[in-house]
Amino acid sequence: MLEPLQYLLGALSGLLVGFSLGLVGGGGSILAVPLMVYLVRVPSPHVAIGTSALAVAANAASGLLHHAREHNVVWKCGGMYAAAGVIGALLGSTAGKAFDGQKLLFLFALLMIAVGVLMLRNRKSAGDPDAQCHRQNAPKVLGFGLGTGAVSGFFGIGGGFLIVPGLVASTGMPIYRAVGTSLVAVTAFGLATAANYALSGLVDWLLALAFIAGGVVGGFGGTAMAKRLSDTGGLTTVFAALIFVVAGYTLWQSGSAF
């Protein structure tokens, strides 16, 4: 059982994660897992991962509603990506539970850095605001979804920071639409991963509730800011900067695992 202060810190962490999900559609578990481990001080990295997956899924669903009202969700693309990704997430989370927790965090940070670099390289691409999913690009969308889901499940993350560039690469949509659409898959991936961890008793339900409560509040502010930043071209830069900061801290904290 955690201390009351830890639950309060969990709610504060949820506020930050909800804001991130609303703003960039990702960063949920990039922030959630390190916050659970290093700020809330959850003793087990696997419990931190399982609890984060559940909380991020709930906060992503809240953010999805906000983006849907702004017409930033391409539902067919999100559904296809999520359907393929759930299969990958179940396979990945099964493998992840058998892997050393600290090594998992270290590898997670390296992956974050690689994705951040790729996002910055493509930050000037405006994308096609009318992009849709159809028979021609379906194999590419499903392939990206399966691969993203597997990585998401392995690292116990919602996967938004992978789904957003995956949607951009497979459909050509602009980043602000990819942000909204990604939350369909983030919700699905998180629930699939959380269910797998919950079956092994690796979810702290009270902490998840505190985290979700904070995340709902943060999501409103993040969604409102996302459209303003996308208009100025700064959304991709913010997305990548968030990844680099948290990746550096996670590498520092978990580097002793190797």
Secondary structure, DSSP 8 states (H G I E B T S, - for coil): ---HHHHHHHHHHHHHHHHHHHHHS--HHHHHHHIIIIIS--S-HHHHHHHHHHHHHHHHHHHHHHHHHTT---HHHHHHHHHHHHHHHHHHHHHHHTS-HHHHHHHHHHHHHHHHHHHHHTTT----TT----TTTHHHHHHHHHHHHHHHHHHT---HHHHHHHHHHHH---HHHHHHHHHHHHHHHHHHHHHHHHHTT---HHHHHHHHHHHHHHHHHHHHHHHHHHHHT-HHHHHHHHHHHHHHHHHHHHGGG-
